[in-house]
Amino acid sequence: MWIHPEERVVGRRIPFKPWCFFFFAVCLMSSPLDAVETWHILAVRVSFPLEDPDDETTSGNGTFDLRSFEEVRDEYTFPYGIPPHNRFYFEAHLQALSNYYREVSQGQLNITYAVYPRDPQTSYQLTDPLKEYGNGRTKQEIAERITRLFQDGIEATDLAEGNDLNFGEFDAFAVFHAGLGAEAGQQAPNDIPSAFINLVDLQTYGSGPIAVDNGTTNVASGMLLPERISTDGQGGLNGTLVRFFANQLGVPALSNFEDDLPAVGDWSPMDTGGPSNFSSAARLGLESLTGEPADTVLIGFIPSRMLAWTRIHLGWLEPRTITSNDTVLVVAPHVDADLPQAVKIPVSATEYFLLENRVSRLKTYGRIPQIEITDGVWTSTDDYDAFIPGSGILIWHIDDAVINSSDQDNPINSNLNYRISAGQYRRGISLEEADGLEDIGNLSADRVVQAGIISLDDIEGGPKDPFYVGASTLFTPETIPNSDSNLRYRTGIAIEVLSPPGDTMTVAIRFNSQPSGWPVAGTPTLHFPSPRAIDLDGDGLKEILRASTDPSSMTAVHLDGFTEQLRMGVTGEFTPAVGDLMLDGRGSNKEEWIIAGGETPVMWIDGESFTTGADWNFLPPPVISAPPLIATFPSGDPTDVWGWSHGEVVWGTLLQGSDMERGRVGLGNTAITGIAQANLNGDTTNELLVLDASGQLFSVDGPETFRQIATIPEKTEWSPVVADLDGDGEDEAVILMPDGSLYILGREGLAIRSASVPRGAGSAPVLGDLNLDGFVDILFGGENRIWVVQLNGIQQSDTPVALPLKDEPGIISAPPLIADLDLDGSSEILVATRGGLIYALDREANILEGFPLSTTGPILSTPLLDDLDADGSLELVAFDINGSSHLWHLAEINPLYNGSSVVWGQEGGGPGNTGHLLQRPLESPPDTNGPLLPPNLVYCYPNPIRGSEAGVRFFLGGNARIEVTVLNALGEIVDRMSMDNPTPLIDNELTWDTRDYASGFYICRVEARSPNRTEVRFIKAAIIR
């Protein structure tokens, strides 16, 4: 429930206080409105039994004031909101509402209305007196009384009108009650707070939706409004109506409700710029009835315009999105021109800056607004922004992570889940105040003393909040405020406003974190290819290939950001594979690339021409069902490899007429889903490891020569990856399951099945020696972390590698990259997230200086690490799902990042997409003099143990048998465990089943026995039930 307890306290305005937020959720989920939307409002007038004698706990006497203006003239300071408060009075207010929304929606929202009873002077009189609906003593009681009044008003209307009124013809409902609203601050304890009442309120505090029209129509929401909000003509209902109807449209209020403070201030009617927006009668040329010069303040008559964010969300405005250096003109919302009224500058996948030009023509040009007044009601003006705090470019910081997680208990700008400190929140919508003072909603803002009254200057917004020539013009990483993200990461965005306040203003936008010309905008797609690099024109600089399911959108992006259209004539469902298929460019820059185009294999040759393979004699023809490879198979020369939906693997398809080997093998009738190059037996030739949709894993040696080596019972979306994990000269294959478990296979089939991980796997696996022990580790993305698993299926110590939880990385879908960025001899991990951030982490999981990097959208595909410009250092390329391509020169981020050693730097491990680790780890000679069981590497976890099992982990310095004996506090043996062949020189683990153990203290005696020596370690463990 949106309740309006607004009043003036020492110059500070208290924003609306919400009791629940049902329509907040509607706002977040609703789709944009149609081009022209019409809402038909039914407004009803309800009164109460006449108070005789007058009840001093209420304002008024329970009935509508139907006196003439002449009778009340002496009670009014201004002739506004004057009686008689009859049907025409309320129709005028609804016309004001219609005029406001027609203007701010630019004609896209039309409001019509009907006011009942149709008799101008009468109302529906309720049986209970006004005080029975008045302010309760608790929030619960207030909400119940307000809801009951709304329900009683609707039911009284239905009862009185019967079949003469069809509620089903209306889209929204308003109940106007006799008397003042409690927000008027008249200190009458039983005045009724105004409110927007929604379905949840009716269900929680009433009896549910209100059945009318003989049960054929339900009223599920509506506005509860007073006859007036002031007794002297200084307060108007316009702002209250605008705000509550915005709630009806699904727009959330934007105040800090936890602390009853503004958050966006007078810039929006959804904060203090609506029901309590100040106007100046003197500035408008209006005289008071008293003739006193001090009587100039008017409240709530001219609500400010909706924020650009609100208009965008309601579908009334389309912002211009800027992702690369540009200079733009931005017009104010009242200007009819083919120029943007709002500019969106993406910061990350969840944050962006939203620029809008707001101008008070009254304050900027001295132009007095034209106001239409009908019978004392302000029905329209031609300058709703006449009394906004200032004029110029407003820079709003929008945080969709906060907005999307806000709900009825956690408003957008005071979400307790994003509370930083007392009164401080990570806001969903906040203004980057140009003066850097952060006055809005800040009780520590500058105080101003006038006539002995202390007020808080600019707490609802001030004249120096906007950017303009003549005040602050720059918004950069170095200014205050700065252009950092809400996560406190540098964005490199610099904005300069080049104009004084005006209807049209010029803004320069620069992106300094990426080279000139980057990022490169593209077309959003549901297909997420990974970048691939190739020198198409032989100039020594590599271009970036971007596949697309749109045949006209296959592109090559040059290092200067120029995008070249590649007219392939086919779609590209998979990332291309790159290699020297024609054997014409060894030692030169000439390479070819291949791509799967539905049922057509395609090769690009010499940067301009392509050829396709022969058609199949099948109806319907099969399609390519697995990413293509350029592999050295079956000989030592590269060839193109294709997996098909009818179960065949074909190679050499695109080399017809050449001397290269061609062949095929039929593996059944099930679609091929993944292929990798392998050498399982350590001989001089490679095999193909082929996985099909039924989980069959085959080793293919040549034409019609294959063997099945395993059956994987679960389905997986990722191809196998391959490396010599243990350094024995023979490759092993790794297949990752959705639950995070791994199948590790050798030439004889399954060797190890690892345990699943919490919340499963999000990305394909990659390979590399992360801890420099000479063995290959397996890495893959999970939820908020990167999992690292050893060759024996055991999770590596001190992992998983967790990303900052405050960044809300979520499920990591982009496989990590591994490279030595800083030439320190150890590998770093690069991780791209759905939040549009790319992290670089060292072996201790510290974030490297200059990271994370920001992109304009979520990253779901594998980034690319390569030396694109042949300068000896690496470039990083990433595609986001919004279609943008991003590039960074790592040495420009930090001069120390001048390494060029890439372990796993792109999809499939290398340009040929073979899934094979290209860089073998450096062998670490075993320390034969070291202990079998290093004391600090033998431990139990978790400890204390509260669950059903624990792990006894140990590093083994050589070949040995392990036996674990568990003793209780009395020294009695309660369990034994053993492992005959643990893997030497890495971590191993035994699972200790503790389900039948009582709480207590236990000792685990761990013994390692080799032919030459025996070592024993003791672990203390506690079990708590």
TILUMNU-420002 format. One record per residue (C-alpha): x, z, y. Coordinates in steps of 0.1 Angstrom, whole numbers, plus 2048, in hexadecimal, padded with zeros to 3 digits. Layout:
% TILUMNU-420002
 east  up north
    X   Z     Y
...
This chain:
% TILUMNU-420002
 east  up north
  800 800   800
  80D 7F7   822
  803 814   839
  809 814   85E
  811 837   86B
  823 829   88A
  826 83D   8A9
  83E 841   8C7
  857 85E   8C5
  870 862   8E1
  873 83C   8E5
  878 835   8C0
  85E 821   8AB
  858 82C   888
  852 80E   871
  836 809   858
  838 820   83A
  82F 80F   819
  81E 822   7FE
  823 807   7E4
  830 7E3   7E3
  81A 7CE   7CC
  81A 7B1   7E4
  83F 7B4   7E8
  843 7A8   7C4
  82A 78C   7CB
  83F 781   7E8
  85E 77E   7D3
  84D 76A   7B8
  836 754   7CD
  83C 72F   7D0
  83C 71F   7F3
  81B 718   803
  80C 6F6   804
  811 6E0   822
  7F0 6EE   831
  7E2 70E   823
  7C0 71C   82E
  7B7 741   82B
  793 74C   831
  790 770   83C
  772 786   839
  773 7A3   852
  759 7BF   850
  751 7DA   869
  74A 7FD   85B
  741 81C   86F
  73A 841   866
  71D 859   86E
  71D 863   892
  731 882   898
  71A 89B   8A9
  72A 8B0   8B5
  749 89C   8B9
  764 8A4   89F
  784 8AC   8B1
  799 8A3   892
  790 87E   897
  793 865   8B3
  771 858   8BD
  74F 862   8B0
  74D 84E   88F
  73D 82F   89F
  74A 810   8B0
  74D 811   8D6
  733 7F9   8E2
  733 804   906
  739 7EA   922
  75B 7E7   933
  74B 7F4   953
  743 814   942
  766 81A   935
  77B 80A   951
  789 82C   95D
  796 834   93A
  7AC 815   937
  7CE 80D   946
  7CB 7E9   93D
  7AC 7D4   936
  7B5 7CC   912
  7A4 7D5   8F2
  787 7E0   907
  764 7E5   8FA
  74B 7DB   8F0
  75B 7DA   8CD
  741 7C4   8BE
  744 7A5   8A7
  752 78F   8C2
  76E 7A8   8C8
  779 7A7   8A4
  775 781   8A2
  78C 77E   8C0
  7A6 793   8AD
  7A4 77D   88F
  7A7 75E   8A5
  7C7 76E   8B3
  7D3 772   88F
  7CA 74D   887
  7DC 741   8A7
  7FC 755   89F
  7FF 747   87B
  7F7 724   885
  813 726   89E
  82E 737   889
  825 721   86A
  827 702   87F
  804 6F9   875
  809 700   850
  7F2 71E   84E
  7CE 71D   85A
  7B9 73D   85C
  793 73D   85F
  77D 75C   85F
  75B 76B   85F
  752 78D   86D
  735 7A2   85E
  71C 7AE   866
  712 78F   878
  6FD 7A3   890
  716 7A8   8AD
  70F 7CD   8B3
  709 7DC   890
  720 7E8   875
  71E 7F5   851
  71A 81A   854
  72A 82E   838
  71B 84F   82C
  73A 864   82F
  747 86F   851
  767 861   85F
  77B 881   858
  775 87D   833
  78B 85E   834
  7A4 86D   84C
  7C8 877   847
  7CE 88A   826
  7E7 8A5   822
  7FC 892   808
  806 86E   803
  7F0 86D   7E5
  7D2 87A   7F8
  7D8 862   815
  7DA 844   7FE
  7BA 84F   7EB
  7A6 853   80C
  7B2 832   81A
  7AA 81F   7FA
  788 82F   7F8
  780 825   81B
  789 801   814
  775 801   7F4
  757 811   804
  758 7F8   821
  758 7DA   809
  73D 7E9   7F3
  727 7F2   811
  72A 7CE   81D
  721 7C0   7FB
  703 7D7   7F8
  6F6 7CF   81B
  6FA 7A9   81A
  6F2 7A3   7F5
  6EE 77E   7ED
  6F2 774   812
  717 779   810
  72E 769   7F6
  74F 77C   7F4
  75C 761   7DD
  75F 749   7FB
  77A 75F   80B
  79F 762   804
  7A7 782   816
  793 7A1   822
  795 7B9   83F
  782 7D9   845
  781 7E4   86A
  776 808   86D
  76A 81A   88C
  783 82F   89E
  7A8 82F   8A5
  7C4 829   88B
  7DA 847   884
  7F7 832   891
  7E9 835   8B4
  7F9 857   8B5
  7DB 869   8C5
  7E3 888   8B1
  7C1 889   8A2
  7C9 895   87E
  7AD 882   86D
  7B3 860   87D
  7B6 846   861
  7D8 834   85B
  7D5 80E   85A
  7E0 7FE   83A
  7E3 7DF   824
  7D4 7E8   803
  7DD 7D5   7E4
  7D2 7D3   7C0
  7E9 7EE   7B5
  7DB 805   7CF
  7B8 7FE   7C4
  7C2 805   7A0
  7D6 824   7A8
  7C2 835   7C3
  7A0 825   7BD
  78B 817   7A1
  79D 7F6   79F
  792 7D4   7AE
  772 7D6   7C1
  756 7C4   7B0
  73F 7B1   7C7
  726 793   7C5
  715 7A4   7A8
  735 7A7   796
  740 783   799
  75B 789   7B3
  776 7A3   7B5
  787 7AE   7D6
  7AA 7B7   7CC
  7BB 7BD   7EE
  7B6 7BE   813
  7BD 7CD   835
  7AF 7EE   842
  7B0 7EE   868
  7A3 803   885
  78C 7FA   8A1
  7AA 7FD   8B8
  7CC 80D   8BA
  7CB 81A   8DE
  7B1 829   8F5
  7C0 81D   915
  7C5 7F7   90F
  7EB 7FA   90B
  7EB 7F3   8E5
  7DE 7D5   8D3
  7D4 7CD   8AF
  7E6 7AB   8AE
  807 7B7   8A0
  7F6 7CD   885
  7E0 7B0   87A
  7FE 798   879
  812 7B0   864
  7F7 7B9   84B
  7EC 795   846
  811 78D   83F
  80E 7A7   823
  7F0 794   817
  805 775   816
  81F 788   801
  838 78F   81C
  84A 7B1   818
  850 7C7   836
  874 7CA   840
  879 7ED   84D
  88E 809   83F
  871 81D   830
  887 838   820
  892 844   842
  875 837   858
  88C 822   86C
  88E 7FD   876
  8A3 7E5   862
  89E 7C4   873
  88D 7D2   892
  878 7BF   8AC
  885 79E   89E
  869 79E   885
  844 7A9   884
  84C 7B6   861
  860 7D2   872
  85C 7E0   895
  855 7BD   8A4
  831 7BE   89A
  818 7DA   89F
  830 7EC   8B7
  840 7CF   8C9
  845 7D7   8EE
  838 7C0   909
  83C 7C4   92E
  81E 7BF   944
  834 7BC   962
  849 79F   952
  828 78E   949
  81A 792   96C
  7FE 7A8   961
  7F2 7C5   976
  7E5 7E6   968
  7C3 7F3   972
  7D3 812   980
  7EA 7FF   998
  807 816   98E
  828 803   98B
  832 819   96D
  815 80D   959
  825 7EE   94A
  82A 7F4   925
  814 7E1   90C
  817 7E5   8E6
  80E 7CE   8CA
  7FE 7B2   8DD
  81A 798   8D8
  829 79A   8B5
  84B 789   8B2
  84F 76A   89C
  855 76D   877
  87A 76B   86D
  887 74A   860
  88B 75B   83E
  866 763   83D
  85C 740   847
  874 731   82D
  865 748   812
  842 73E   81B
  84B 719   81A
  846 713   83F
  86B 70B   846
  887 6F8   835
  8A9 704   83F
  8C7 6ED   841
  8E2 6F8   829
  906 6F5   834
  921 6F8   81A
  93F 6E7   82C
  94C 6E5   84F
  932 6D9   867
  924 6DD   88A
  8FE 6DF   88D
  8E3 6E1   8A7
  8C9 6FD   8A1
  8A8 6FD   8B3
  891 71A   8BB
  871 71C   8A7
  85A 710   8C3
  86E 6F0   8C7
  85F 6D0   8B8
  87E 6BD   8AE
  88E 6AD   88F
  8A9 6C8   88F
  8AC 6E7   879
  89C 707   883
  8B1 71A   869
  8D3 715   859
  8DC 723   838
  901 72A   830
  906 735   80C
  91E 752   807
  91B 755   7E2
  901 750   7C7
  8EC 76D   7D5
  8F6 76F   7FA
  8F4 758   818
  8F4 759   83D
  8D4 74C   84D
  8D7 740   871
  8B9 73C   889
  8B5 736   8AE
  89E 74F   8BE
  896 74C   8E3
  881 760   8FB
  877 746   915
  86C 762   92B
  88E 772   92C
  8A3 753   929
  891 73B   941
  87B 753   954
  85D 740   946
  83E 757   945
  82A 752   924
  808 744   926
  7EF 75D   917
  7CB 757   90D
  7B5 776   910
  791 776   903
  77C 795   90C
  79B 7AA   90E
  7AA 79D   8EE
  7CC 78A   8F0
  7C4 76C   8DA
  7E3 757   8DF
  804 752   8F1
  81C 735   8F3
  83B 74C   8F0
  838 765   8D3
  85D 76C   8D7
  85A 775   8FC
  863 79A   8F5
  87C 797   8D9
  89C 7AB   8E1
  8B2 78D   8EB
  8B8 768   8E7
  8D2 754   8D4
  8DD 74D   8B1
  8D3 769   898
  8E9 76B   879
  8D5 77B   85D
  8E8 787   83E
  8D1 780   820
  8D8 791   7FF
  8C2 784   7E3
  8D1 79D   7CA
  8C1 7B9   7DE
  8A1 7A5   7E5
  89B 79B   7C1
  8A0 7BF   7B5
  88A 7CF   7CF
  867 7DA   7C5
  84C 7F2   7D0
  863 810   7CD
  882 7FF   7DC
  87B 7EB   7FB
  891 7CE   806
  8A3 7E1   821
  8A3 804   812
  8A7 7FE   7ED
  8B4 81E   7DE
  8C7 80B   7C3
  8DC 7FD   7E0
  8E0 81D   7F3
  903 821   802
  900 842   813
  8E6 857   825
  8D1 83E   839
  8E8 821   830
  8DD 805   818
  8E9 7E4   80D
  8CD 7D1   81D
  8BB 7B2   80F
  8B7 7A5   833
  8CE 7B1   84E
  8D8 7A5   870
  8FC 79F   878
  8FA 7AE   89B
  911 79A   8B1
  91C 7B8   8C5
  928 7C9   8A5
  917 7EA   8AD
  8FE 7EA   890
  8E3 7FA   8A6
  8C4 7EF   893
  8B6 80D   880
  8D5 822   88A
  8CD 844   897
  8F0 846   8A4
  8EB 828   8BB
  8F1 82C   8E0
  8D9 843   8F1
  8C9 83A   912
  8BB 853   92A
  8A0 847   942
  88A 85E   956
  896 87C   942
  88B 86C   921
  8A4 865   906
  89F 845   8F2
  8B3 832   8D9
  8BE 811   8E9
  8BE 7F3   8D3
  8B3 805   8B3
  899 7EA   8B0
  8B1 7CF   8BB
  8C3 7C7   8DB
  8CC 7A9   8F2
  8EF 7A6   8E3
  8E4 7A3   8BF
  8E4 77D   8C1
  903 767   8C4
  906 751   8E3
  91E 745   8FD
  91F 761   917
  922 77C   8FD
  92F 77C   8D9
  934 759   8CB
  949 75E   8AC
  941 76A   889
  95F 768   873
  972 77C   859
  985 78E   875
  968 796   88D
  952 7B4   88E
  93A 7AE   87D
  94D 798   865
  942 77D   84C
  94B 791   82D
  931 793   812
  91D 7B2   80B
  935 7B9   7EF
  951 7BB   809
  962 79A   7FD
  96F 781   816
  95B 761   818
  971 74E   830
  952 743   844
  956 740   869
  939 739   881
  93C 731   8A6
  91F 72E   8BD
  926 714   8D8
  908 718   8EF
  8F7 730   906
  8D4 73B   8FC
  8BC 71E   8FC
  8A3 709   8E9
  8BF 6F6   8D8
  8E1 707   8CF
  900 6F9   8C0
  912 70B   8A3
  933 703   893
  937 70E   86E
  958 70F   85C
  961 718   838
  985 724   839
  989 72F   815
  989 70C   807
  99B 6EC   812
  98C 6D5   82B
  970 6C1   81C
  968 6DC   803
  950 6E7   7F4
  941 6C6   7EC
  91B 6C6   7EA
  90A 6B6   7CC
  8E8 6B5   7BB
  8DC 6D4   7A8
  8D7 6CE   783
  8CC 6E0   764
  8EB 6D1   753
  90A 6E5   75A
  92A 6CF   754
  94D 6DD   759
  966 6CD   770
  981 6B6   760
  99F 6A8   773
  9AE 685   770
  9C3 66F   786
  9AB 651   789
  9BE 63C   7A2
  9E2 643   798
  9EC 653   7BA
  9FA 673   7A9
  9DC 688   7B4
  9C1 691   79C
  99C 68C   7A2
  980 6A3   796
  967 694   77E
  944 6A1   77F
  92C 695   764
  907 693   76A
  8E7 68C   757
  8DE 674   774
  8F0 653   76D
  8F4 64E   793
  904 670   799
  924 66D   784
  93F 675   79D
  964 679   7A3
  96D 691   7BF
  98E 68B   7D0
  9A3 6A7   7DE
  999 6A0   801
  974 6A5   7F7
  96B 680   7F6
  952 67A   7DB
  954 65A   7C8
  936 64E   7B5
  93E 642   792
  923 629   787
  923 630   762
  900 625   75A
  8FC 641   741
  8F6 666   743
  910 681   73C
  903 69E   729
  926 6AC   721
  946 6B3   734
  95D 694   732
  97D 695   71D
  99D 687   72B
  9BB 678   71A
  9D2 659   716
  9BD 647   6FD
  9CD 625   703
  9F0 633   6FF
  9F9 61F   71F
  A02 63B   736
  A19 655   725
  A2F 662   740
  A19 653   75B
  9F8 65C   76B
  9E2 645   757
  9C8 655   741
  9A5 64D   735
  987 663   733
  968 662   71D
  946 670   720
  927 671   70A
  90A 65D   719
  8ED 666   702
  8F1 64D   6E5
  90E 63B   6F6
  933 645   6F5
  943 63B   716
  968 637   720
  975 632   744
  994 61D   746
  9AB 616   764
  994 629   77B
  979 60E   77D
  96D 5FF   75C
  95D 60E   73D
  955 603   71A
  93D 610   700
  93D 612   6DA
  927 5FD   6C3
  903 604   6BE
  8F7 617   69F
  8E0 607   686
  8C8 623   687
  8A5 625   695
  8A2 63A   6A9
  8C8 63A   6B0
  8DA 65B   6AE
  8E7 66C   6CD
  908 67D   6D4
  901 6A2   6CD
  923 6B3   6D3
  93C 6B1   6EF
  955 695   6E9
  97A 69A   6E3
  99A 687   6E9
  9AE 695   6CB
  9CE 68D   6B9
  9BD 684   698
  9C2 679   67D
  9E5 66E   688
  9F9 679   6A5
  9E8 662   6BE
  9CA 66B   6D3
  9A8 65E   6CA
  985 663   6D5
  96F 679   6BF
  949 67A   6BF
  92F 690   6AE
  90D 681   6A7
  8EA 68F   6A3
  8E7 680   67F
  905 693   672
  921 67A   676
  943 67E   687
  952 65E   693
  974 658   6A3
  985 63A   6B3
  963 62D   6BE
  970 621   6E0
  990 611   6D2
  982 5F4   6C0
  99A 5D7   6C1
  9B8 5EE   6C4
  9D0 5F9   6AA
  9C4 61D   6AB
  9B3 62D   68D
  98E 62E   68B
  978 640   672
  959 654   66B
  94D 66F   654
  929 679   64A
  924 69E   647
  8FF 69F   640
  8E0 69A   655
  8E4 6B6   66D
  8EF 6B1   691
  914 6B8   699
  916 6D4   6B3
  93B 6DA   6B8
  95D 6CB   6AF
  980 6D8   6B3
  9A3 6CC   6AA
  9B5 6E2   691
  9D2 6E4   679
  9C7 6FD   660
  9E2 6F6   645
  A00 6F4   65C
  A09 6D0   652
  A12 6B3   668
  9EF 6A6   66E
  9D0 6B4   67E
  9AD 6B9   672
  98C 6BA   683
  977 6DA   681
  953 6D0   683
  935 6E7   686
  912 6DB   681
  8F0 6E9   68C
  8EA 6F9   66A
  90A 70D   66D
  91F 6F9   655
  944 6F8   65E
  958 6DB   651
  97D 6D1   652
  980 6AB   655
  9A1 69B   64B
  998 676   64F
  97E 65C   647
  965 66B   62E
  97E 686   627
  971 6A9   62E
  96A 6CB   61F
  952 6E7   628
  965 706   630
  94A 71E   63B
  925 723   643
  91C 736   663
  8FA 746   65E
  8F2 749   683
  8EE 72D   69C
  907 72B   6B9
  908 715   6D8
  92D 714   6DA
  947 6FE   6CA
  963 70D   6B5
  984 716   6C6
  9A5 714   6B3
  9C8 722   6B4
  9E3 731   69D
  9D7 754   6A4
  9F1 767   68F
  A0F 750   693
  A11 746   66F
  A12 721   676
  9EE 71B   66B
  9D0 719   683
  9B2 72F   682
  990 726   68F
  97A 73E   6A4
  954 73A   6A6
  941 751   6BE
  91E 75C   6B7
  904 764   6D2
  906 789   6C9
  92B 78A   6D1
  937 78B   6AD
  953 773   6A3
  959 75F   684
  97F 75B   67F
  987 741   665
  9A5 732   654
  9AA 715   63D
  999 728   620
  97B 731   635
  96F 752   644
  98A 76B   649
  97A 784   662
  957 78B   670
  95A 7A2   68E
  940 7BA   69B
  927 7AF   6B6
  92A 7BC   6D9
  910 7CD   6EF
  8F9 7B4   6FF
  90A 797   6EE
  91F 77A   6FA
  918 764   718
  934 74A   718
  948 735   700
  968 745   6F2
  98A 73D   6FF
  9AD 745   6F1
  9CE 752   6FE
  9E8 76D   6FA
  9DB 786   714
  9F2 7A4   70D
  A12 790   704
  A14 79E   6E1
  A1A 77B   6D2
  9F7 779   6C3
  9D9 765   6D0
  9BC 779   6DE
  997 76D   6E0
  985 771   701
  961 76B   70A
  948 775   725
  92E 790   720
  918 7A5   737
  92D 7B0   755
  94D 7AD   741
  965 798   72D
  96A 7A1   709
  98C 79E   6F9
  98F 79E   6D4
  9AF 79D   6BF
  9B6 786   6A1
  9AA 7A0   689
  988 7A2   69A
  98F 7C3   6AB
  989 7C8   6D0
  9A9 7CA   6E3
  9B1 7EC   6F1
  9A8 7F2   716
  98E 7D7   714
  974 7C9   71B
  97F 7BF   73D
  963 7CB   754
  95B 7BB   775
  94F 7D1   792
  92B 7DD   78B
  923 7DD   7B0
  927 7B7   7AF
  90C 7B4   794
  91E 798   782
  904 797   766
  909 781   747
  929 76D   74A
  921 74A   73E
  941 738   74B
  95D 73C   732
  97B 74E   741
  99C 73D   74A
  9BF 74A   741
  9DF 741   755
  9FD 751   764
  9F5 74E   789
  A12 761   798
  A2F 75A   781
  A32 77E   775
  A33 774   751
  A10 782   748
  9EF 770   748
  9D2 776   761
  9AE 770   758
  997 75D   770
  972 764   76C
  955 752   77D
  933 762   77F
  90E 75C   785
  913 76D   7A6
  928 750   7B2
  948 764   7B2
  969 75C   7A1
  980 779   798
  9A5 778   78F
  9AF 797   77B
  9D2 7A2   76F
  9D8 7B2   74D
  9CE 7D4   75B
  9AD 7C5   766
  9B6 7C9   78B
  9A7 7AE   7A2
  9C2 799   7B1
  9C6 798   7D7
  9B1 77C   7E7
  997 77E   7CB
  97A 77B   7C3
  973 759   7D2
  950 750   7DC
  93C 732   7D3
  919 727   7DF
  908 72C   7BE
  90A 73A   79B
  926 72C   785
  91C 726   761
  936 70C   756
  95B 70F   750
  970 70C   770
  990 6F8   770
  9B4 703   776
  9CD 6E6   77B
  9E8 6DA   792
  9D3 6BF   7A3
  9EB 6B5   7BF
  A0C 6B6   7AB
  A1B 6D1   7C2
  A24 6E9   7A6
  A08 702   7AC
  9E5 704   79F
  9C3 6FA   7AD
  9A3 70A   7A2
  983 6F6   7A0
  960 703   799
  93D 6F3   798
  91F 708   7A0
  8FB 702   795
  8F0 6F7   7B8
  905 6D8   7B3
  922 6E2   7C9
  947 6DD   7C0
  961 6F6   7CB
  986 6F4   7CE
  9A2 70D   7D7
  9C8 709   7D9
  9D2 72A   7CA
  9F3 72B   7DC
  9DF 72A   7FD
  9CC 749   7F2
  9ED 75B   7EC
  A10 74B   7ED
  A18 75F   7CD
  9FF 74B   7BA
  A17 72E   7B4
  A17 72F   78E
  A0E 711   77A
  A0D 71F   756
  9E9 71A   749
  9DF 729   728
  9BB 71F   727
  9B1 70D   747
  992 6F9   741
  975 6F2   729
  982 6EC   706
  9A4 6FA   70F
  9B2 6DA   71C
  9A8 6B8   72A
  9A1 6A9   707
  987 6C4   700
  997 6CA   6DE
  98F 6F0   6DE
  9B3 6F6   6D3
  9CB 70D   6E6
  9E5 6F7   6F5
  9FF 712   6FE
  A0C 726   6E1
  A14 74B   6E9
  A38 756   6EC
  A43 767   6CC
  A4B 78C   6D0
  A64 798   6B6
  A58 7B7   6A4
  A68 7D8   6AC
  A74 7E2   68A
  A80 803   697
  A60 80D   6A7
  A47 826   698
  A2C 81A   67F
  A12 82E   693
  A1C 831   6B7
  A0D 853   6C1
  9FB 848   6E1
  9EB 82B   6CE
  9D9 83F   6B4
  9B7 84D   6C0
  992 851   6B9
  977 843   6D0
  95F 84D   6DD
  96A 871   6DE
  956 887   6DE
  940 874   6C5
  91A 875   6CB
  90F 857   6B7
  90F 84D   693
  932 83F   692
  954 83E   6A3
  973 829   6A1
  995 835   694
  9AD 81E   6A6
  9D2 81A   6A0
  9EE 802   6A8
  A03 7FA   68A
  A28 7F3   68E
  A2C 7E2   66D
  A1D 7DA   64B
  A0E 7FA   63D
  9F0 80A   62C
  9DA 821   641
  9C7 83F   634
  9B2 856   64A
  9A9 879   63F
  98E 88C   653
  98F 8B2   653
  977 8CB   662
  980 8EA   675
  985 8FD   655
  99F 8E4   649
  987 8D6   62E
  989 8B1   627
  967 8A1   62F
  96F 87C   62E
  989 862   626
  98E 83E   632
  9A8 824   62B
  9B4 801   634
  9CA 7EF   61C
  9D6 7D1   632
  9D3 7D9   657
  9E2 7BF   66E
  A05 7CA   67A
  A0F 7C9   69E
  9EC 7CB   6AD
  9D0 7E4   6AF
  9BB 7EB   690
  99C 800   68B
  989 813   671
  965 81B   675
  95D 83F   670
  939 846   665
  92E 867   675
  909 866   66E
  90A 884   656
  922 899   66A
  918 8B9   67B
  924 8C2   69E
  946 8D0   69E
  96C 8CB   6A0
  97D 8B3   688
  9A1 8A7   681
  9A8 883   676
  9C9 880   664
  9D5 85C   667
  9F1 852   64E
  A04 831   64E
  A18 82A   62E
  A30 80D   62A
  A49 806   60F
  A64 816   625
  A54 832   638
  A34 847   63E
  A27 853   660
  A0B 86B   667
  9F7 871   687
  9DB 88A   68E
  9BD 883   6A4
  9A6 89F   6B1
  981 895   6B3
  961 8A7   6BC
  93E 89E   6B0
  921 8A9   6C6
  8FD 8A7   6BA
